[in-house]
Amino acid sequence: MKQNKPNILFVFADQWRAAAMGYAGNNQIRTPNLDRFAAENLNFTTAVSNCPVCTPYRATLMTGQYPLTHGAFVNDVPITSDAKYLAECFKEAEYDTGYIGKWHIDGHGRDAWIPSERRKGFEYWKVLECTHDYNNSLYYGDGPESQKWDGYDAIAQTKDAQDYIEGHADCEKPFFLMLSWGPPHAPYGSAPEQFRKLYNPDEIALRANVPRENREKARREIAGYYAHCTALDYCFGELVSTVDNAGITEDTIIVFTSDHGDMLGSHGQWKKQKPWDESILVPLLMRYPSELGREPQRITAPFNAPHLMPTLLGLAGLDIPATVEGHDFTPFLKGNAPAPETAALIEMPAAFGQFTQGREWRGLRTEEYTYVIDREGPWLLFNNSSDPYQLGNLPGNPEYADMIKNFDLELRARLKTRGDEFREGLDLIKEAALPMKKKNGRIRFH
């Protein structure tokens, strides 16, 4: 390895739920490259997006902090904590750093140029704050003049990442490259035609938790969603081949994941911000050099979003900043220690945007159970092993009274440790002086 430090290629999609994978048992979706990668490497089957919406997750990824610490607990606002950022750590360790694609943590407008002092330690830069116009997609480099990706942006961004990898394969310095795709986030019908034609809405088999009245819309949207996923699977295969063909397989950690999931009609719900598995569970796959002890395995222990930063640093042998709140899973992955936690804290501190009418909630996701409270008290309890579609809500069942009590004690202790008093989301927004506005009764920012 270069200077005994591995390269890191971190690839993540927007709104790709864990169940939308062939390797996860979905026999309709075509994800051959990711299926192969999962079979040959580490597959985290309980990977959790603790606050399942774009900006909060991305700020957690860059800081290793929970949303009420880093301050970006709603979309389109900047990080406010005094955090040491992920790319800054790698840059200080003499890595070349690069970011391509969607950013969504700058908070100065979705089309605004982001100057170098707001790039959190990244040097190579082809980024737009946020767009979902995948076939008319702009980005900025070092200057304030926008440029346009050629065609479907995920494919063009992947080609740019391939060029970056090939250009750094023989460098003395290792690289840390993040590639952030916008799909499969809506609009669902905008993948290239070669991928859209693979899925007929009339042939889509729905999850058992999609109500009858939602099924027509769900089939239509899922067909387009799967087309995006298959396009990204193609892109991911190209990236892995580029790493392998460059001769740096044993020098490179590859991570694939997503910022959150997508309800797609399950439980009569759409998009994200919800505590059900379709929203909070994401794919997480990892390949790292064999000298770090890699063996193919399914990891069922919950792995929460705040753990990504410390674990990446731990695998690279770098120091973890004191500002990080997540756990380093490296000793666990190497078989030297138990998992540092058995329950992932999940949360939605403030409802906003199209979700303003939704509940604010806190909860725990263990390997087997989901427990969630709202402001009134216990709301959801599911045994995900026996009830994978979360159809049987258990708080009213007296047989689970002791379990609910124990979960509640654990959750409230975790919240107390975080300094989270489960206050009204609107109060949190006002206290943080976020640039809130209401339109048609919905809270938005900027």
Summary of the structure (lengths in Angstrom):
residues: 446
radius of gyration: 20.7
end to end distance: 45.0
largest distance: 63.4
contacts: 1528
relative contact order: 0.17
helix: 35%
strand: 20%
